Amino acid sequence: MESNFTHEQSLTLINEMISRARNNVSMGGAYSLIYWGYMTAVLAIANSILWHILDNNGKSHYVWFAMIPAMAAGYFIERKSLREKVVKTHIDRIGGIVWAGFFISVIVFSIVIHVIAYTTGWWDILALNIPIIITMFGMGQFATASVFRYKLWYAFAAFSWAGAIVCAFSRIDVQLIVFAVCMMVGLAVPGHILNRQAKNNHV
């Protein structure tokens, strides 16, 4: 039996899916945002400090190996948030795909730029690493704003892109601080906002 939707019914269905997806994010996904916002910021700040302390400042980047156990902890946080979601919608899946694409792109780009630097000896190219990652992060925020219709996320995306431009005029140690600020503003701050909205909705 085939059912035909009117234009109004289709819009209503889409709006309901978006509303449910936004509620899902508010109910559980915010914890993951807060975790990754602070975790990446702490590692970036530690990297910047070690860059000044160590005799070989290139070894300061080893601090990012802490991301391996951090990802394990993040996995359990994500599982907890998924259990709190009542119904996973198609909009939820699209949002997840956007950030999965971002994560894969960051890994691939980091591998490519380090291989190029190692094989050519052009180590200055690594100065592009942070600003380009921040640019991709802004793209993920922009897509999230479009998918979930969070207008505030457009401002977060603009903030990240501005941070990437600042990095173009900064040393590596300063880039790391800019990266830390972008992660806190782009992940931890919206995470806290979503948590507050979720609490208000359940009062």
C-alpha positions as CSV (number, residue, x, y, z in Angstrom):
1,M,0.0,0.0,0.0
2,E,1.5,3.3,-1.1
3,S,1.1,6.4,0.9
4,N,1.5,9.9,-0.6
5,F,2.7,12.7,1.6
6,T,1.6,16.2,1.0
7,H,4.1,19.0,1.1
8,E,3.0,20.1,4.6
9,Q,3.1,16.5,5.9
10,S,6.7,16.1,4.6
11,L,7.8,19.3,6.3
12,T,6.1,18.2,9.5
13,L,7.9,14.8,9.4
14,I,11.3,16.4,8.7
15,N,10.8,18.9,11.5
16,E,9.8,16.1,13.9
17,M,13.0,14.2,12.9
18,I,15.2,17.2,13.5
19,S,13.5,18.0,16.8
20,R,14.0,14.4,18.0
21,A,17.6,14.3,16.8
22,R,18.3,17.6,18.7
23,N,16.7,16.1,21.8
24,N,18.9,13.0,21.4
25,V,22.0,15.2,21.3
26,S,20.9,17.1,24.4
27,M,20.0,14.0,26.4
28,G,23.4,12.3,26.0
29,G,25.8,13.4,23.3
30,A,26.8,16.5,25.2
31,Y,29.0,14.5,27.5
32,S,31.1,13.3,24.6
33,L,31.4,16.9,23.3
34,I,32.6,18.1,26.7
35,Y,35.0,15.3,27.2
36,W,36.7,15.7,23.8
37,G,36.7,19.5,24.1
38,Y,38.6,19.5,27.4
39,M,40.8,16.4,26.5
40,T,42.1,17.9,23.2
41,A,42.6,21.3,24.8
42,V,44.6,19.9,27.7
43,L,46.9,17.9,25.3
44,A,47.4,20.9,23.1
45,I,48.4,23.1,26.0
46,A,50.7,20.4,27.3
47,N,52.2,20.2,23.9
48,S,52.8,23.9,23.8
49,I,54.4,23.9,27.3
50,L,56.7,21.0,26.4
51,W,57.7,22.7,23.1
52,H,59.4,25.3,25.3
53,I,60.8,23.0,28.0
54,L,62.3,20.2,26.0
55,D,65.7,20.5,24.3
56,N,64.3,18.8,21.2
57,N,60.9,20.5,20.9
58,G,59.9,18.1,18.2
59,K,59.5,15.4,20.9
60,S,56.8,17.6,22.5
61,H,54.3,16.2,20.0
62,Y,54.6,12.7,21.6
63,V,52.1,13.9,24.1
64,W,49.4,13.2,21.5
65,F,50.0,9.5,22.0
66,A,47.8,10.0,25.0
67,M,44.9,10.1,22.5
68,I,45.0,6.3,22.3
69,P,43.8,5.6,25.9
70,A,41.6,8.8,25.6
71,M,39.8,7.3,22.6
72,A,39.1,4.1,24.7
73,A,37.6,6.3,27.4
74,G,35.7,8.3,24.8
75,Y,34.2,5.1,23.4
76,F,32.6,4.2,26.8
77,I,31.3,7.7,27.2
78,E,29.8,7.5,23.7
79,R,28.2,4.2,24.5
80,K,26.6,5.7,27.6
81,S,25.1,8.5,25.5
82,L,23.8,6.2,22.9
83,R,21.9,4.3,25.6
84,E,20.2,7.5,26.7
85,K,18.8,8.1,23.2
86,V,15.3,6.9,22.9
87,V,15.1,6.6,19.1
88,K,17.9,7.1,16.7
89,T,16.7,9.0,13.6
90,H,18.1,9.4,10.1
91,I,19.2,12.9,11.1
92,D,21.3,11.4,14.0
93,R,23.0,9.1,11.5
94,I,23.8,12.0,9.2
95,G,25.3,13.9,12.1
96,G,27.4,10.9,13.1
97,I,28.6,10.4,9.5
98,V,29.7,14.1,9.3
99,W,32.0,13.7,12.4
100,A,33.2,10.2,11.4
101,G,34.3,11.8,8.1
102,F,36.0,14.6,10.0
103,F,37.9,12.1,12.2
104,I,39.0,10.0,9.3
105,S,40.1,13.1,7.3
106,V,42.2,14.3,10.2
107,I,44.0,11.0,10.5
108,V,44.6,10.7,6.8
109,F,45.7,14.3,6.5
110,S,48.1,14.0,9.4
111,I,49.7,10.8,7.9
112,V,50.0,12.5,4.5
113,I,51.6,15.7,5.8
114,H,54.1,13.9,8.0
115,V,55.1,11.5,5.3
116,I,55.7,14.4,2.9
117,A,57.7,16.2,5.5
118,Y,59.8,13.1,6.2
119,T,60.4,12.1,2.6
120,T,61.2,15.6,1.3
121,G,62.9,17.0,4.4
122,W,60.6,20.0,4.2
123,W,59.6,20.1,7.8
124,D,58.2,23.6,7.6
125,I,55.1,22.1,5.9
126,L,54.0,20.8,9.4
127,A,53.1,24.4,10.2
128,L,50.0,23.7,8.0
129,N,48.9,20.8,10.2
130,I,47.0,22.7,13.0
131,P,45.3,25.4,10.8
132,I,44.0,22.8,8.3
133,I,42.7,20.6,11.1
134,I,40.9,23.6,12.6
135,T,39.5,24.5,9.2
136,M,38.1,20.9,8.8
137,F,36.7,21.2,12.3
138,G,34.9,24.4,11.3
139,M,33.4,22.5,8.4
140,G,32.1,19.8,10.7
141,Q,30.5,22.5,12.9
142,F,29.0,24.2,9.9
143,A,27.5,20.9,8.7
144,T,26.2,20.1,12.2
145,A,24.5,23.5,12.3
146,S,22.8,22.8,9.0
147,V,21.7,19.2,9.9
148,F,20.4,19.9,13.4
149,R,19.4,23.6,12.7
150,Y,21.5,24.8,15.6
151,K,22.1,28.4,14.6
152,L,24.7,28.9,17.3
153,W,26.9,26.3,15.7
154,Y,27.3,28.6,12.7
155,A,29.0,31.1,15.1
156,F,31.2,28.3,16.5
157,A,32.2,27.4,12.9
158,A,33.1,31.0,12.2
159,F,35.1,31.1,15.4
160,S,37.1,28.0,14.3
161,W,37.8,29.4,10.8
162,A,39.0,32.7,12.4
163,G,41.3,30.6,14.6
164,A,42.7,28.9,11.5
165,I,43.5,32.3,10.0
166,V,45.2,33.4,13.2
167,C,47.3,30.2,13.0
168,A,48.7,31.3,9.6
169,F,50.5,34.2,11.4
170,S,51.6,32.2,14.5
171,R,54.4,30.0,15.6
172,I,53.7,26.3,16.4
173,D,53.5,26.9,20.2
174,V,50.9,29.7,19.6
175,Q,49.0,27.6,17.1
176,L,48.6,24.9,19.8
177,I,47.0,27.5,22.2
178,V,44.7,28.6,19.4
179,F,43.8,25.0,18.8
180,A,43.0,24.5,22.5
181,V,40.7,27.5,22.6
182,C,38.9,26.4,19.4
183,M,38.3,22.9,20.9
184,M,37.0,24.3,24.1
185,V,34.7,26.9,22.4
186,G,33.7,24.5,19.6
187,L,33.1,21.3,21.7
188,A,33.0,21.9,25.5
189,V,31.0,25.1,25.4
190,P,28.1,23.7,23.2
191,G,28.3,20.6,25.3
192,H,27.5,22.5,28.4
193,I,24.8,24.5,26.6
194,L,23.1,21.3,25.4
195,N,23.3,19.8,29.0
196,R,21.7,22.9,30.4
197,Q,18.9,22.7,27.8
198,A,18.4,19.0,28.5
199,K,18.0,19.8,32.3
200,N,15.6,22.6,31.6
201,N,13.5,20.4,29.4
202,H,13.2,17.8,32.2
203,V,12.3,20.2,35.0
